[in-house]
Amino acid sequence: MRAARPLIVAAALLLCAVVPARAEQDQVDNVIGSFVASLHPASLPRVKPAPVAVRVAGDFKVADGDVDQLPQLRQIKVAINRQGRLFDRGLPVCHVKMIQPASQAAARRVCGGAIIGSGHVALQVHIPSQPSFRVKANLLAFNGPRRNGHKLILAQAYARSPPGAFVLTFRVSKRSGTFGTVMSTTLPHSAQDWAFLTHFDMTLHRTYVYRGRRRSYVSAACSAPAGFDSVLFPFARATYGFASAQRLSISVARVCRVRGQRDSAGHRHRAVGAPLSVGPAEFDSVSGRGAHGDPPRAPR
């Protein structure tokens, strides 16, 4: 049985290497949630962490397709493998009051130096006496202050049409075990009256120079066992909490490769391409209210 184990591991790695990252799903009653997470580049040093981009995303729906029956998503918790590290020393700090209320352009002017990522959200807006309607918003992630010893990530979601925004405050905590870095947020009270999230995606990536050295907000290594140039590992886990008390938990595994190691064909692994790009107008935090504290208006 011991001799067979390397063959099983090798087969698993081969399968994962040819299958692209896909969303994993979970369902409780009528509620279906999905989660996908990816790491770029996938070729990394074995020991010393290197700059990476981490993308996480989720979608939410009900089994019968009636979006108006989807319970409100109140909590998002994303846990990353302990090999992933966050470093913010030397980065400017942004505060919620600086970007809320504010448009995306205004938030960039005030806190542009604190941007650490970008993404998108989609939500169904419920306003009394009006049919619900769908809104898509860009997301900007900012390096926030510390609260009770924990790093904060301020994710401002801003929609131009119809105008509206809210900020998701992610608290970053360190834990023992496989998933050592945990980012958790709760839908702000100002948005709980009207915002029903159906999608989110966020990519964290920022490199900068601090004290003469190149730094990265997110870095990671590929701790493959001795004798292996790649490894299948538990990468991330998402937990979703809904107002209806349902909870979903979804885990994702990925493969990393040791940079500079040769595979069975004699090819040397190295980082290919640039990290996932952060577009100039992509990462904002949504505040849940418009520029004057109002939810988005229904489109005419």
ZIZI-V641061 format. One record per backbone hydrogen bond with DSSP energy under -1.0 kcal/mol. CO is the residue of the C=O (numbers start at 1). NH is the residue of the N-H. Records with the same first field share a line. If there is no record, write none. Layout:
# ZIZI-V641061
CO->NH + NH
This chain:
# ZIZI-V641061
4->8
5->9
6->10
7->11
8->12
9->13
10->14
11->15
12->16
13->17
14->18
24->35
26->33
28->31
30->63
31->28
32->61
33->26
35->24
36->57
38->55
40->53
42->257
44->259
45->222
50->220
53->40
54->204
55->38
56->202
57->36
58->200
59->34
61->32
62->65
65->67
66->69
67->70
72->243
74->187
75->241
76->185
77->239
78->183
79->237
80->181
81->84
85->219
88->91
95->98
96->99 + 100
103->107
104->108
105->109
106->110
107->111
108->112
111->114
112->115
114->143
116->205
117->141
118->203
119->139
120->201
121->137
122->198 + 199
123->135
124->196
125->133
127->130
133->125
135->123
137->121
138->158
139->119
140->156
141->116 + 117
142->154
143->94
147->150
150->147
151->172
152->144
153->170
154->142
155->168 + 286
156->140 + 286
157->166
158->138
159->164
164->159
165->289
166->157 + 287
168->155
170->153
171->184
173->182
178->82 + 180
180->175
181->80
182->173
183->78
184->171
185->76
188->191
191->194 + 195
194->126
196->124
198->60
199->122
200->58
201->120
202->56
203->118
204->54
206->217
208->215
210->213
213->210
215->208
217->87
218->52
219->85
220->50
222->224
225->228
229->258
231->256
233->254
235->81
236->252
237->79
238->250
239->77
240->248
241->74 + 75
242->245
246->242
248->240
250->238
252->235 + 236
254->233
256->231
257->44
258->261
261->269
263->266
267->263
269->260
279->282
282->119 + 139
283->140
285->156
287->166
289->165
290->293
294->290
